[in-house]
Amino acid sequence: MSNQSEKSEGVAEQIGGKIKKGIGKLIGDDQMHAEGTATELKGEARVEAAKAAERGKGKVEEVVGSIKNRVAHIVGNEAAAAEGKATERKGEDRQRKNQ
């Protein structure tokens, strides 16, 4: 499953947990309230894990792009340097979006 799918599933799990927690509180069912809280927390953890994986991918892109950019500048290949810089920025952006 992709990280985006994991994030979406996690958000759905969070929402389901909040609803169940709210209903449990509303009707005075402590067990339902606790189960809802547990589901909500599980969803939050799933979202955070997916975001961490995306940050990791972003860091790899950033480093690979930076290396390609620098090596290409040394050998005088401006097209490869531009590709490297674009990859580096893509990685930085991926990390920023998954804070």
C-alpha positions as CSV (number, residue, x, y, z in Angstrom):
1,M,0.0,0.0,0.0
2,S,1.4,3.5,-0.9
3,N,2.1,6.0,1.8
4,Q,-0.8,8.2,0.5
5,S,-3.2,5.2,0.9
6,E,-1.8,4.6,4.4
7,K,-2.4,8.2,5.3
8,S,-6.0,8.1,3.9
9,E,-6.7,4.9,5.7
10,G,-5.3,6.4,8.9
11,V,-7.5,9.4,8.6
12,A,-10.5,7.3,8.0
13,E,-9.6,5.2,11.1
14,Q,-9.2,8.4,13.1
15,I,-12.7,9.7,12.1
16,G,-14.3,6.3,12.8
17,G,-12.7,6.3,16.2
18,K,-13.8,9.8,17.0
19,I,-17.4,8.9,16.0
20,K,-17.4,5.7,18.1
21,K,-15.8,7.6,21.0
22,G,-18.5,10.3,20.8
23,I,-21.3,7.8,20.6
24,G,-19.9,5.9,23.6
25,K,-19.7,9.1,25.6
26,L,-23.2,10.2,24.5
27,I,-24.9,6.9,25.5
28,G,-22.7,6.4,28.6
29,D,-21.0,3.2,27.3
30,D,-17.4,3.4,28.7
31,Q,-16.2,0.4,26.7
32,M,-17.4,1.9,23.4
33,H,-15.8,5.2,24.4
34,A,-12.5,3.4,25.1
35,E,-12.6,1.4,21.9
36,G,-13.2,4.6,19.9
37,T,-10.3,6.3,21.6
38,A,-8.1,3.3,20.8
39,T,-9.2,3.3,17.2
40,E,-8.6,7.1,16.9
41,L,-5.1,6.7,18.3
42,K,-4.3,3.8,16.0
43,G,-5.4,6.0,13.0
44,E,-3.2,8.8,14.2
45,A,-0.2,6.5,14.5
46,R,-0.9,5.2,11.0
47,V,-0.9,8.7,9.6
48,E,2.3,9.6,11.4
49,A,4.1,6.5,10.1
50,A,3.1,7.2,6.5
51,K,4.3,10.8,6.9
52,A,7.6,9.6,8.3
53,A,8.1,7.3,5.4
54,E,7.4,10.1,3.0
55,R,9.9,12.3,4.8
56,G,12.5,9.5,4.5
57,K,11.8,9.3,0.7
58,G,12.1,13.1,0.5
59,K,15.5,13.1,2.2
60,V,16.8,10.4,-0.1
61,E,15.6,12.5,-3.1
62,E,17.2,15.6,-1.7
63,V,20.6,13.9,-1.1
64,V,20.6,12.1,-4.5
65,G,19.6,15.3,-6.3
66,S,22.3,17.3,-4.5
67,I,25.0,14.8,-5.4
68,K,23.9,14.7,-9.0
69,N,23.8,18.5,-9.2
70,R,27.3,18.9,-7.7
71,V,28.9,16.2,-9.8
72,A,27.3,17.5,-13.0
73,H,28.6,21.0,-12.2
74,I,32.1,19.6,-11.8
75,V,32.0,17.7,-15.2
76,G,30.2,20.7,-16.9
77,N,26.9,19.0,-17.7
78,E,24.4,21.8,-17.0
79,A,21.4,19.7,-18.1
80,A,22.2,17.0,-15.5
81,A,22.9,19.7,-12.9
82,A,19.4,21.2,-13.5
83,E,17.9,17.7,-13.2
84,G,19.8,17.2,-9.9
85,K,18.6,20.5,-8.6
86,A,15.0,19.7,-9.5
87,T,15.3,16.3,-7.7
88,E,16.8,18.0,-4.7
89,R,13.9,20.5,-4.5
90,K,11.3,17.8,-5.0
91,G,12.8,16.0,-2.0
92,E,12.8,19.1,0.1
93,D,9.1,19.7,-0.9
94,R,8.1,16.1,0.0
95,Q,9.7,16.5,3.4
96,R,8.0,19.9,4.0
97,K,4.6,18.5,3.0
98,N,4.9,15.7,5.5
99,Q,5.9,17.6,8.7
